Structures are given as C-alpha cells and as structure tokens.
Amino acid sequence: MNYNKTSLQSAINKVNTRFAKGLNDDDQVFNMFHIAQYTKGYYIKANYNTYSILTDLEHLQDLINKFGYWSNSVKLFNEVLTNKGGFDYMSKLNNTVTK
C-alpha cells in the first residue's frame, strides 16, 4: 500500500479544515497518520493546532535534535522508513543526517 504526497497533503488539509470548524475526528487523524506511514519521502509535522507536511529527512532530523540519535523515537521512525522504502532507504537517510 503506497500513497503519494498529494494524498498525504489532502488528508492533512481535511483534518486541518475540520479542526478549524471545531470538529474533532479521531478517525480522520488516524487515517492521516496511516497515509503518512506509507508515503515515501514525506511525513507529518504536528504544529500547535494544525498539521503540515515535511520530508522524511526533515522529520528524522527533528527527532534526532529533540531526542538524540539513539532514542526510541528515532528507532521507531527508522522502522517506518524501512517499511516505506526498505533498509537501503532508511540507511541512506540516516547516513545523510549523521554526516
């Protein structure tokens, strides 16, 4: 199951629009994160009261900056990266941020 940037952006826009109207749909947020886990190259950034799109590399770098390279958060995201694009994809991103 693979999604693209457009489908992820559409899911983000849907959640942000509903939130702006005062609606809270946990199933829509779940769907958005589900799509993000299968969209190679992109992920979700949770802002104060909205979500936005960022690259997998940016998200990995944010996690490293916030929790450290050997943290559980980075380990879990590396599993997501491996599911998205295989071990080589995950390794390439990790090698990029650790240089």
Biopython code that builds the backbone (N, CA, C, O; Angstrom):
import numpy as np
from Bio.PDB.StructureBuilder import StructureBuilder

atoms = [
    (1, "MET", "N", (0.838, -1.174, 0.000)),
    (1, "MET", "CA", (0.000, 0.000, 0.000)),
    (1, "MET", "C", (0.888, 1.243, 0.000)),
    (1, "MET", "O", (1.553, 1.533, 0.994)),
    (2, "ASN", "N", (0.897, 1.961, -1.094)),
    (2, "ASN", "CA", (1.697, 3.177, -1.195)),
    (2, "ASN", "C", (0.810, 4.366, -1.519)),
    (2, "ASN", "O", (-0.137, 4.269, -2.299)),
    (3, "TYR", "N", (1.141, 5.483, -0.903)),
    (3, "TYR", "CA", (0.440, 6.731, -1.157)),
    (3, "TYR", "C", (1.452, 7.734, -1.709)),
    (3, "TYR", "O", (2.655, 7.475, -1.696)),
    (4, "ASN", "N", (0.971, 8.866, -2.187)),
    (4, "ASN", "CA", (1.877, 9.899, -2.680)),
    (4, "ASN", "C", (1.696, 11.187, -1.876)),
    (4, "ASN", "O", (0.846, 11.274, -0.989)),
    (5, "LYS", "N", (2.513, 12.179, -2.210)),
    (5, "LYS", "CA", (2.486, 13.453, -1.483)),
    (5, "LYS", "C", (1.110, 14.113, -1.557)),
    (5, "LYS", "O", (0.650, 14.710, -0.583)),
    (6, "THR", "N", (0.461, 14.005, -2.706)),
    (6, "THR", "CA", (-0.852, 14.634, -2.887)),
    (6, "THR", "C", (-1.895, 14.031, -1.953)),
    (6, "THR", "O", (-2.695, 14.758, -1.364)),
    (7, "SER", "N", (-1.892, 12.708, -1.815)),
    (7, "SER", "CA", (-2.870, 12.075, -0.929)),
    (7, "SER", "C", (-2.598, 12.421, 0.534)),
    (7, "SER", "O", (-3.533, 12.587, 1.318)),
    (8, "LEU", "N", (-1.328, 12.528, 0.901)),
    (8, "LEU", "CA", (-0.995, 12.927, 2.267)),
    (8, "LEU", "C", (-1.406, 14.375, 2.512)),
    (8, "LEU", "O", (-1.992, 14.683, 3.550)),
    (9, "GLN", "N", (-1.106, 15.269, 1.568)),
    (9, "GLN", "CA", (-1.479, 16.673, 1.724)),
    (9, "GLN", "C", (-2.994, 16.820, 1.809)),
    (9, "GLN", "O", (-3.494, 17.642, 2.577)),
    (10, "SER", "N", (-3.721, 16.038, 1.036)),
    (10, "SER", "CA", (-5.181, 16.071, 1.064)),
    (10, "SER", "C", (-5.708, 15.645, 2.432)),
    (10, "SER", "O", (-6.626, 16.268, 2.964)),
    (11, "ALA", "N", (-5.133, 14.590, 2.999)),
    (11, "ALA", "CA", (-5.551, 14.127, 4.328)),
    (11, "ALA", "C", (-5.250, 15.187, 5.388)),
    (11, "ALA", "O", (-6.065, 15.417, 6.283)),
    (12, "ILE", "N", (-4.094, 15.827, 5.294)),
    (12, "ILE", "CA", (-3.726, 16.894, 6.234)),
    (12, "ILE", "C", (-4.703, 18.059, 6.120)),
    (12, "ILE", "O", (-5.180, 18.577, 7.130)),
    (13, "ASN", "N", (-4.999, 18.471, 4.889)),
    (13, "ASN", "CA", (-5.933, 19.582, 4.678)),
    (13, "ASN", "C", (-7.310, 19.274, 5.250)),
    (13, "ASN", "O", (-7.957, 20.145, 5.832)),
    (14, "LYS", "N", (-7.754, 18.032, 5.082)),
    (14, "LYS", "CA", (-9.070, 17.629, 5.593)),
    (14, "LYS", "C", (-9.119, 17.744, 7.117)),
    (14, "LYS", "O", (-10.086, 18.267, 7.671)),
    (15, "VAL", "N", (-8.086, 17.261, 7.788)),
    (15, "VAL", "CA", (-8.036, 17.326, 9.250)),
    (15, "VAL", "C", (-7.957, 18.785, 9.711)),
    (15, "VAL", "O", (-8.668, 19.188, 10.631)),
    (16, "ASN", "N", (-7.086, 19.574, 9.064)),
    (16, "ASN", "CA", (-6.947, 20.985, 9.454)),
    (16, "ASN", "C", (-8.244, 21.763, 9.255)),
    (16, "ASN", "O", (-8.603, 22.590, 10.092)),
    (17, "THR", "N", (-8.948, 21.506, 8.158)),
    (17, "THR", "CA", (-10.213, 22.194, 7.878)),
    (17, "THR", "C", (-11.264, 21.841, 8.917)),
    (17, "THR", "O", (-11.966, 22.721, 9.417)),
    (18, "ARG", "N", (-11.376, 20.570, 9.241)),
    (18, "ARG", "CA", (-12.372, 20.144, 10.226)),
    (18, "ARG", "C", (-12.026, 20.698, 11.613)),
    (18, "ARG", "O", (-12.919, 21.098, 12.361)),
    (19, "PHE", "N", (-10.745, 20.723, 11.955)),
    (19, "PHE", "CA", (-10.334, 21.264, 13.248)),
    (19, "PHE", "C", (-10.663, 22.758, 13.330)),
    (19, "PHE", "O", (-11.107, 23.241, 14.372)),
    (20, "ALA", "N", (-10.445, 23.481, 12.236)),
    (20, "ALA", "CA", (-10.737, 24.918, 12.213)),
    (20, "ALA", "C", (-12.224, 25.192, 12.417)),
    (20, "ALA", "O", (-12.601, 26.258, 12.904)),
    (21, "LYS", "N", (-13.066, 24.230, 12.046)),
    (21, "LYS", "CA", (-14.516, 24.363, 12.231)),
    (21, "LYS", "C", (-14.964, 23.860, 13.600)),
    (21, "LYS", "O", (-16.157, 23.832, 13.900)),
    (22, "GLY", "N", (-14.001, 23.465, 14.426)),
    (22, "GLY", "CA", (-14.329, 22.998, 15.762)),
    (22, "GLY", "C", (-14.710, 21.527, 15.831)),
    (22, "GLY", "O", (-15.227, 21.065, 16.848)),
    (23, "LEU", "N", (-14.461, 20.803, 14.771)),
    (23, "LEU", "CA", (-14.786, 19.378, 14.738)),
    (23, "LEU", "C", (-13.535, 18.562, 15.044)),
    (23, "LEU", "O", (-12.427, 18.930, 14.653)),
    (24, "ASN", "N", (-13.724, 17.469, 15.736)),
    (24, "ASN", "CA", (-12.598, 16.619, 16.103)),
    (24, "ASN", "C", (-12.924, 15.190, 15.687)),
    (24, "ASN", "O", (-13.768, 14.532, 16.297)),
    (25, "ASP", "N", (-12.258, 14.725, 14.660)),
    (25, "ASP", "CA", (-12.493, 13.368, 14.166)),
    (25, "ASP", "C", (-11.240, 12.526, 14.344)),
    (25, "ASP", "O", (-10.292, 12.628, 13.564)),
    (26, "ASP", "N", (-11.247, 11.700, 15.371)),
    (26, "ASP", "CA", (-10.098, 10.844, 15.609)),
    (26, "ASP", "C", (-9.839, 9.905, 14.445)),
    (26, "ASP", "O", (-8.689, 9.582, 14.149)),
    (27, "ASP", "N", (-10.914, 9.460, 13.773)),
    (27, "ASP", "CA", (-10.716, 8.544, 12.653)),
    (27, "ASP", "C", (-10.027, 9.242, 11.485)),
    (27, "ASP", "O", (-9.270, 8.602, 10.756)),
    (28, "GLN", "N", (-10.267, 10.536, 11.289)),
    (28, "GLN", "CA", (-9.593, 11.278, 10.226)),
    (28, "GLN", "C", (-8.107, 11.470, 10.553)),
    (28, "GLN", "O", (-7.258, 11.383, 9.666)),
    (29, "VAL", "N", (-7.797, 11.729, 11.818)),
    (29, "VAL", "CA", (-6.405, 11.872, 12.240)),
    (29, "VAL", "C", (-5.695, 10.532, 12.102)),
    (29, "VAL", "O", (-4.556, 10.479, 11.637)),
    (30, "PHE", "N", (-6.349, 9.461, 12.499)),
    (30, "PHE", "CA", (-5.773, 8.121, 12.346)),
    (30, "PHE", "C", (-5.483, 7.842, 10.877)),
    (30, "PHE", "O", (-4.408, 7.346, 10.539)),
    (31, "ASN", "N", (-6.425, 8.153, 10.012)),
    (31, "ASN", "CA", (-6.251, 7.935, 8.579)),
    (31, "ASN", "C", (-5.074, 8.748, 8.041)),
    (31, "ASN", "O", (-4.301, 8.253, 7.221)),
    (32, "MET", "N", (-4.939, 9.985, 8.498)),
    (32, "MET", "CA", (-3.839, 10.847, 8.062)),
    (32, "MET", "C", (-2.491, 10.228, 8.427)),
    (32, "MET", "O", (-1.582, 10.185, 7.598)),
    (33, "PHE", "N", (-2.360, 9.749, 9.665)),
    (33, "PHE", "CA", (-1.104, 9.128, 10.081)),
    (33, "PHE", "C", (-0.877, 7.793, 9.377)),
    (33, "PHE", "O", (0.266, 7.424, 9.106)),
    (34, "HIS", "N", (-1.940, 7.076, 9.084)),
    (34, "HIS", "CA", (-1.816, 5.833, 8.319)),
    (34, "HIS", "C", (-1.239, 6.124, 6.933)),
    (34, "HIS", "O", (-0.326, 5.433, 6.482)),
    (35, "ILE", "N", (-1.759, 7.127, 6.274)),
    (35, "ILE", "CA", (-1.261, 7.509, 4.953)),
    (35, "ILE", "C", (0.210, 7.938, 5.054)),
    (35, "ILE", "O", (1.016, 7.588, 4.192)),
    (36, "ALA", "N", (0.555, 8.685, 6.089)),
    (36, "ALA", "CA", (1.934, 9.152, 6.261)),
    (36, "ALA", "C", (2.916, 7.995, 6.399)),
    (36, "ALA", "O", (4.050, 8.078, 5.928)),
    (37, "GLN", "N", (2.482, 6.921, 7.042)),
    (37, "GLN", "CA", (3.374, 5.775, 7.225)),
    (37, "GLN", "C", (3.682, 5.052, 5.926)),
    (37, "GLN", "O", (4.632, 4.271, 5.865)),
    (38, "TYR", "N", (2.900, 5.298, 4.892)),
    (38, "TYR", "CA", (3.102, 4.622, 3.612)),
    (38, "TYR", "C", (3.397, 5.600, 2.475)),
    (38, "TYR", "O", (3.312, 5.229, 1.304)),
    (39, "THR", "N", (3.739, 6.837, 2.807)),
    (39, "THR", "CA", (4.082, 7.829, 1.798)),
    (39, "THR", "C", (5.588, 8.031, 1.817)),
    (39, "THR", "O", (6.119, 8.729, 2.681)),
    (40, "LYS", "N", (6.267, 7.421, 0.869)),
    (40, "LYS", "CA", (7.723, 7.504, 0.831)),
    (40, "LYS", "C", (8.154, 8.927, 0.519)),
    (40, "LYS", "O", (7.715, 9.533, -0.458)),
    (41, "GLY", "N", (9.020, 9.442, 1.372)),
    (41, "GLY", "CA", (9.574, 10.771, 1.170)),
    (41, "GLY", "C", (8.954, 11.861, 2.021)),
    (41, "GLY", "O", (9.535, 12.937, 2.168)),
    (42, "TYR", "N", (7.775, 11.600, 2.589)),
    (42, "TYR", "CA", (7.064, 12.653, 3.327)),
    (42, "TYR", "C", (6.455, 12.131, 4.624)),
    (42, "TYR", "O", (6.145, 10.947, 4.754)),
    (43, "TYR", "N", (6.294, 13.043, 5.575)),
    (43, "TYR", "CA", (5.681, 12.701, 6.854)),
    (43, "TYR", "C", (4.897, 13.907, 7.361)),
    (43, "TYR", "O", (4.772, 14.910, 6.658)),
    (44, "ILE", "N", (4.377, 13.812, 8.559)),
    (44, "ILE", "CA", (3.520, 14.848, 9.144)),
    (44, "ILE", "C", (4.250, 15.547, 10.280)),
    (44, "ILE", "O", (4.929, 14.922, 11.095)),
    (45, "LYS", "N", (4.089, 16.847, 10.306)),
    (45, "LYS", "CA", (4.576, 17.625, 11.443)),
    (45, "LYS", "C", (3.366, 18.157, 12.191)),
    (45, "LYS", "O", (2.509, 18.825, 11.612)),
    (46, "ALA", "N", (3.304, 17.858, 13.481)),
    (46, "ALA", "CA", (2.221, 18.365, 14.317)),
    (46, "ALA", "C", (2.622, 19.739, 14.846)),
    (46, "ALA", "O", (3.595, 19.870, 15.588)),
    (47, "ASN", "N", (1.873, 20.746, 14.461)),
    (47, "ASN", "CA", (2.077, 22.105, 14.961)),
    (47, "ASN", "C", (1.131, 22.327, 16.132)),
    (47, "ASN", "O", (0.492, 21.385, 16.602)),
    (48, "TYR", "N", (1.036, 23.558, 16.605)),
    (48, "TYR", "CA", (0.212, 23.836, 17.779)),
    (48, "TYR", "C", (-1.235, 23.387, 17.590)),
    (48, "TYR", "O", (-1.767, 22.666, 18.434)),
    (49, "ASN", "N", (-1.874, 23.797, 16.508)),
    (49, "ASN", "CA", (-3.263, 23.400, 16.293)),
    (49, "ASN", "C", (-3.538, 23.008, 14.838)),
    (49, "ASN", "O", (-4.687, 22.994, 14.397)),
    (50, "THR", "N", (-2.474, 22.693, 14.101)),
    (50, "THR", "CA", (-2.603, 22.227, 12.725)),
    (50, "THR", "C", (-1.528, 21.176, 12.451)),
    (50, "THR", "O", (-0.638, 20.942, 13.268)),
    (51, "TYR", "N", (-1.636, 20.563, 11.303)),
    (51, "TYR", "CA", (-0.615, 19.640, 10.832)),
    (51, "TYR", "C", (-0.065, 20.175, 9.525)),
    (51, "TYR", "O", (-0.770, 20.865, 8.788)),
    (52, "SER", "N", (1.188, 19.863, 9.233)),
    (52, "SER", "CA", (1.782, 20.246, 7.955)),
    (52, "SER", "C", (2.630, 19.082, 7.450)),
    (52, "SER", "O", (2.871, 18.109, 8.165)),
    (53, "ILE", "N", (3.068, 19.205, 6.218)),
    (53, "ILE", "CA", (3.847, 18.141, 5.606)),
    (53, "ILE", "C", (5.329, 18.515, 5.667)),
    (53, "ILE", "O", (5.687, 19.687, 5.548)),
    (54, "LEU", "N", (6.173, 17.523, 5.853)),
    (54, "LEU", "CA", (7.604, 17.720, 5.790)),
    (54, "LEU", "C", (8.223, 16.454, 5.231)),
    (54, "LEU", "O", (7.552, 15.426, 5.136)),
    (55, "THR", "N", (9.474, 16.511, 4.864)),
    (55, "THR", "CA", (10.105, 15.332, 4.282)),
    (55, "THR", "C", (10.489, 14.340, 5.379)),
    (55, "THR", "O", (10.599, 14.693, 6.553)),
    (56, "ASP", "N", (10.687, 13.106, 4.966)),
    (56, "ASP", "CA", (11.162, 12.088, 5.913)),
    (56, "ASP", "C", (12.485, 12.520, 6.531)),
    (56, "ASP", "O", (12.700, 12.345, 7.730)),
    (57, "LEU", "N", (13.363, 13.078, 5.719)),
    (57, "LEU", "CA", (14.666, 13.522, 6.209)),
    (57, "LEU", "C", (14.519, 14.622, 7.257)),
    (57, "LEU", "O", (15.195, 14.592, 8.285)),
    (58, "GLU", "N", (13.642, 15.591, 7.005)),
    (58, "GLU", "CA", (13.403, 16.659, 7.979)),
    (58, "GLU", "C", (12.842, 16.098, 9.283)),
    (58, "GLU", "O", (13.232, 16.529, 10.369)),
    (59, "HIS", "N", (11.922, 15.132, 9.171)),
    (59, "HIS", "CA", (11.334, 14.543, 10.384)),
    (59, "HIS", "C", (12.392, 13.766, 11.172)),
    (59, "HIS", "O", (12.450, 13.856, 12.398)),
    (60, "LEU", "N", (13.217, 13.012, 10.467)),
    (60, "LEU", "CA", (14.293, 12.273, 11.138)),
    (60, "LEU", "C", (15.230, 13.241, 11.848)),
    (60, "LEU", "O", (15.614, 13.004, 12.993)),
    (61, "GLN", "N", (15.598, 14.318, 11.187)),
    (61, "GLN", "CA", (16.492, 15.305, 11.798)),
    (61, "GLN", "C", (15.837, 15.953, 13.023)),
    (61, "GLN", "O", (16.501, 16.165, 14.037)),
    (62, "ASP", "N", (14.553, 16.265, 12.938)),
    (62, "ASP", "CA", (13.827, 16.822, 14.087)),
    (62, "ASP", "C", (13.850, 15.874, 15.276)),
    (62, "ASP", "O", (14.072, 16.300, 16.410)),
    (63, "LEU", "N", (13.621, 14.581, 15.019)),
    (63, "LEU", "CA", (13.636, 13.591, 16.098)),
    (63, "LEU", "C", (15.011, 13.484, 16.735)),
    (63, "LEU", "O", (15.133, 13.393, 17.957)),
    (64, "ILE", "N", (16.039, 13.496, 15.910)),
    (64, "ILE", "CA", (17.412, 13.420, 16.429)),
    (64, "ILE", "C", (17.731, 14.646, 17.271)),
    (64, "ILE", "O", (18.313, 14.532, 18.349)),
    (65, "ASN", "N", (17.350, 15.814, 16.778)),
    (65, "ASN", "CA", (17.606, 17.051, 17.530)),
    (65, "ASN", "C", (16.861, 17.067, 18.859)),
    (65, "ASN", "O", (17.382, 17.553, 19.863)),
    (66, "LYS", "N", (15.652, 16.540, 18.861)),
    (66, "LYS", "CA", (14.816, 16.593, 20.060)),
    (66, "LYS", "C", (15.148, 15.489, 21.072)),
    (66, "LYS", "O", (15.179, 15.741, 22.276)),
    (67, "PHE", "N", (15.398, 14.257, 20.580)),
    (67, "PHE", "CA", (15.543, 13.111, 21.484)),
    (67, "PHE", "C", (16.915, 12.440, 21.448)),
    (67, "PHE", "O", (17.228, 11.654, 22.341)),
    (68, "GLY", "N", (17.733, 12.727, 20.448)),
    (68, "GLY", "CA", (19.038, 12.081, 20.310)),
    (68, "GLY", "C", (18.967, 10.908, 19.349)),
    (68, "GLY", "O", (17.929, 10.263, 19.203)),
    (69, "TYR", "N", (20.097, 10.644, 18.695)),
    (69, "TYR", "CA", (20.130, 9.619, 17.647)),
    (69, "TYR", "C", (19.747, 8.235, 18.161)),
    (69, "TYR", "O", (19.084, 7.478, 17.453)),
    (70, "TRP", "N", (20.150, 7.896, 19.371)),
    (70, "TRP", "CA", (19.913, 6.539, 19.883)),
    (70, "TRP", "C", (18.594, 6.415, 20.638)),
    (70, "TRP", "O", (18.393, 5.444, 21.367)),
    (71, "SER", "N", (17.711, 7.364, 20.478)),
    (71, "SER", "CA", (16.435, 7.342, 21.200)),
    (71, "SER", "C", (15.461, 6.335, 20.607)),
    (71, "SER", "O", (15.604, 5.897, 19.465)),
    (72, "ASN", "N", (14.484, 5.987, 21.401)),
    (72, "ASN", "CA", (13.425, 5.088, 20.953)),
    (72, "ASN", "C", (12.593, 5.719, 19.834)),
    (72, "ASN", "O", (12.114, 5.020, 18.941)),
    (73, "SER", "N", (12.426, 7.032, 19.887)),
    (73, "SER", "CA", (11.659, 7.730, 18.844)),
    (73, "SER", "C", (12.313, 7.579, 17.478)),
    (73, "SER", "O", (11.630, 7.339, 16.482)),
    (74, "VAL", "N", (13.631, 7.717, 17.430)),
    (74, "VAL", "CA", (14.355, 7.549, 16.166)),
    (74, "VAL", "C", (14.291, 6.088, 15.728)),
    (74, "VAL", "O", (14.114, 5.797, 14.545)),
    (75, "LYS", "N", (14.433, 5.187, 16.671)),
    (75, "LYS", "CA", (14.356, 3.757, 16.337)),
    (75, "LYS", "C", (13.001, 3.415, 15.708)),
    (75, "LYS", "O", (12.938, 2.717, 14.696)),
    (76, "LEU", "N", (11.930, 3.908, 16.312)),
    (76, "LEU", "CA", (10.594, 3.634, 15.778)),
    (76, "LEU", "C", (10.400, 4.256, 14.401)),
    (76, "LEU", "O", (9.800, 3.641, 13.520)),
    (77, "PHE", "N", (10.906, 5.479, 14.210)),
    (77, "PHE", "CA", (10.763, 6.105, 12.898)),
    (77, "PHE", "C", (11.612, 5.380, 11.856)),
    (77, "PHE", "O", (11.230, 5.308, 10.688)),
    (78, "ASN", "N", (12.752, 4.847, 12.266)),
    (78, "ASN", "CA", (13.560, 4.059, 11.329)),
    (78, "ASN", "C", (12.804, 2.814, 10.869)),
    (78, "ASN", "O", (12.977, 2.373, 9.733)),
    (79, "GLU", "N", (11.983, 2.254, 11.723)),
    (79, "GLU", "CA", (11.135, 1.128, 11.307)),
    (79, "GLU", "C", (10.117, 1.588, 10.265)),
    (79, "GLU", "O", (9.848, 0.872, 9.301)),
    (80, "VAL", "N", (9.551, 2.779, 10.456)),
    (80, "VAL", "CA", (8.616, 3.339, 9.473)),
    (80, "VAL", "C", (9.343, 3.557, 8.144)),
    (80, "VAL", "O", (8.821, 3.216, 7.083)),
    (81, "LEU", "N", (10.551, 4.126, 8.210)),
    (81, "LEU", "CA", (11.330, 4.361, 6.987)),
    (81, "LEU", "C", (11.627, 3.059, 6.256)),
    (81, "LEU", "O", (11.559, 3.004, 5.028)),
    (82, "THR", "N", (11.954, 2.015, 7.006)),
    (82, "THR", "CA", (12.224, 0.714, 6.394)),
    (82, "THR", "C", (10.979, 0.176, 5.715)),
    (82, "THR", "O", (11.061, -0.387, 4.623)),
    (83, "ASN", "N", (9.827, 0.343, 6.348)),
    (83, "ASN", "CA", (8.565, -0.094, 5.729)),
    (83, "ASN", "C", (8.252, 0.706, 4.474)),
    (83, "ASN", "O", (7.690, 0.168, 3.519)),
    (84, "LYS", "N", (8.608, 1.981, 4.466)),
    (84, "LYS", "CA", (8.327, 2.841, 3.318)),
    (84, "LYS", "C", (9.199, 2.495, 2.115)),
    (84, "LYS", "O", (8.705, 2.414, 0.991)),
    (85, "GLY", "N", (10.487, 2.292, 2.347)),
    (85, "GLY", "CA", (11.391, 2.169, 1.206)),
    (85, "GLY", "C", (12.474, 1.121, 1.337)),
    (85, "GLY", "O", (13.384, 1.059, 0.510)),
    (86, "GLY", "N", (12.386, 0.296, 2.368)),
    (86, "GLY", "CA", (13.395, -0.744, 2.538)),
    (86, "GLY", "C", (14.582, -0.264, 3.368)),
    (86, "GLY", "O", (14.699, 0.913, 3.712)),
    (87, "PHE", "N", (15.446, -1.208, 3.671)),
    (87, "PHE", "CA", (16.607, -0.939, 4.509)),
    (87, "PHE", "C", (17.525, 0.102, 3.873)),
    (87, "PHE", "O", (18.056, 0.965, 4.572)),
    (88, "ASP", "N", (17.716, 0.031, 2.565)),
    (88, "ASP", "CA", (18.604, 0.977, 1.884)),
    (88, "ASP", "C", (18.104, 2.415, 2.003)),
    (88, "ASP", "O", (18.896, 3.339, 2.193)),
    (89, "TYR", "N", (16.788, 2.602, 1.893)),
    (89, "TYR", "CA", (16.201, 3.941, 2.035)),
    (89, "TYR", "C", (16.443, 4.480, 3.443)),
    (89, "TYR", "O", (16.871, 5.622, 3.614)),
    (90, "MET", "N", (16.166, 3.649, 4.449)),
    (90, "MET", "CA", (16.384, 4.060, 5.836)),
    (90, "MET", "C", (17.856, 4.375, 6.078)),
    (90, "MET", "O", (18.173, 5.382, 6.712)),
    (91, "SER", "N", (18.755, 3.537, 5.588)),
    (91, "SER", "CA", (20.192, 3.741, 5.774)),
    (91, "SER", "C", (20.661, 5.029, 5.103)),
    (91, "SER", "O", (21.458, 5.773, 5.674)),
    (92, "LYS", "N", (20.174, 5.290, 3.910)),
    (92, "LYS", "CA", (20.567, 6.500, 3.177)),
    (92, "LYS", "C", (20.193, 7.755, 3.959)),
    (92, "LYS", "O", (21.000, 8.678, 4.069)),
    (93, "LEU", "N", (18.984, 7.798, 4.501)),
    (93, "LEU", "CA", (18.559, 8.963, 5.273)),
    (93, "LEU", "C", (19.384, 9.107, 6.552)),
    (93, "LEU", "O", (19.801, 10.208, 6.912)),
    (94, "ASN", "N", (19.614, 7.981, 7.233)),
    (94, "ASN", "CA", (20.408, 8.034, 8.463)),
    (94, "ASN", "C", (21.846, 8.466, 8.189)),
    (94, "ASN", "O", (22.427, 9.222, 8.968)),
    (95, "ASN", "N", (22.415, 7.993, 7.092)),
    (95, "ASN", "CA", (23.773, 8.405, 6.737)),
    (95, "ASN", "C", (23.833, 9.891, 6.402)),
    (95, "ASN", "O", (24.844, 10.545, 6.659)),
    (96, "THR", "N", (22.769, 10.423, 5.835)),
    (96, "THR", "CA", (22.711, 11.842, 5.493)),
    (96, "THR", "C", (22.709, 12.718, 6.753)),
    (96, "THR", "O", (23.406, 13.732, 6.803)),
    (97, "VAL", "N", (21.947, 12.340, 7.743)),
    (97, "VAL", "CA", (21.843, 13.173, 8.957)),
    (97, "VAL", "C", (23.008, 12.989, 9.907)),
    (97, "VAL", "O", (23.247, 13.854, 10.750)),
    (98, "THR", "N", (23.743, 11.890, 9.801)),
    (98, "THR", "CA", (24.847, 11.655, 10.733)),
    (98, "THR", "C", (26.181, 12.112, 10.190)),
    (98, "THR", "O", (27.206, 11.938, 10.848)),
    (99, "LYS", "N", (26.192, 12.699, 8.991)),
    (99, "LYS", "CA", (27.468, 13.200, 8.432)),
    (99, "LYS", "C", (27.822, 14.535, 9.014)),
    (99, "LYS", "O", (28.854, 15.107, 8.664)),
]
sb = StructureBuilder()
sb.init_structure("model")
sb.init_model(0)
sb.init_chain("A")
sb.init_seg("    ")
for serial, (resi, resn, name, xyz) in enumerate(atoms, 1):
    if name == "N":
        sb.init_residue(resn, " ", resi, " ")
    sb.init_atom(name, np.array(xyz, "f"), 0.0, 1.0, " ", f" {name:<3s}", serial, name[0])
structure = sb.get_structure()
